[in-house]
Amino acid sequence: MTDTPAELPTPPRGDALLQVRNLRVEFPTRRGTLVALDDVSFDIHPGEVLGVVGESGAGKSMTGAAIIGLLEPPGRIAGGEIRLAGRRIDNLPYEELRRIRGRQIGAIFQDPLTTLNPLYTVGHQLTETMQAHLKLSDAAARKRAIGWLETVGIPAAARRIDAYPHEFSG
């Protein structure tokens, strides 16, 4: 199931939906600056899927976190730019980026045990995000979340929506 929010402008045919140009992420340390990402560039066009492959520590998750504005401090975007549907998003204030995140752009990171809060059910976490961004009722959000679980191949999604992250196998 794919939703396209009304606020997200449809880029003209041929334009990239997501553009990352010369992205550089740095972490200041006592010994100097650690460059975590340097000169990362790519485009994703409507209908495309981009697979990011690399060894552990290569910067795959860091790239995703930078794009959606979830770099852990003291990390920072030190160069380049990120555009979503032609709009620059890497320099937006936190609250403005928060309104975009989860509604117009998001990421699913590799390890569900660190991505999802172990104290809440998977269903609670999925519906909470939808209700915050899409203003859905409890029932509508739950129905949509079950659909998402079914789409990604979770068996017995209607039952497992009430499971905790650790109850899902890797």
Residue, then its C-alpha position, 0 to 999 in steps of 0.5 A: m500500500t502506497d500513500t502520496p500525501a497531497e502536500l508533496p508536489t509531484p515533480p515534473r516527469g524526469d526530475a528526481l524525487l530525491q536528490v543528494r548532492n556532495l553530502r558530507v557528514e562530520f563528527p567533532t571529536r577531541r582529536g579533530t573532525l571525523v568525516a563519516l560521509d564524504d561526497v555522497s551523491f545520488d538521485i531517486h526518481p519516482g518509481e525507482v528503488l535504490g539499494v545501498v550496499g556496503e560493509s558494516g560501518a560504511g555509512k549506509s544507515m548514516t546516509g539515511a539518517a542524514i537524509i531524514g534529519l535524524l543524525e545523532p549529535p554531535g554529528r552534523i551535515a557539513g556540506g552538500e545538499i538534500r532535495l525532496a521534490g525539488r525543495r531543499i530539506d537539509n537546512l530546514p529547522y527541526e520542527e519543519l523537518r519533523r512535519i515532513r518526516g513520516r509523511q513525505i519521507g522516511a526510512i526503515f533501518q536494518d535492526p528492528l530491535t534498535t529502531l523500534n521501542p521494545l516497550y511498545t507493540v509494533g502496532h502502537q508504534l506504527t499507528e502512532t506515527m500515522q496518527a501524528h502525520l495523517k490524522l487517522s482514527d484509531a481504527a483506520a490507523r490500525k487497519r492501515a498498519i495491518g495492511w502494511l504488515e501484510t504487504v511486507g509479508i508478515p504472516a497473521a498480521a492482524r494478530r501480530i500487530d499486537a506483538y512487541p518488536h522482540e517477538f518478531s524474528g530477524 
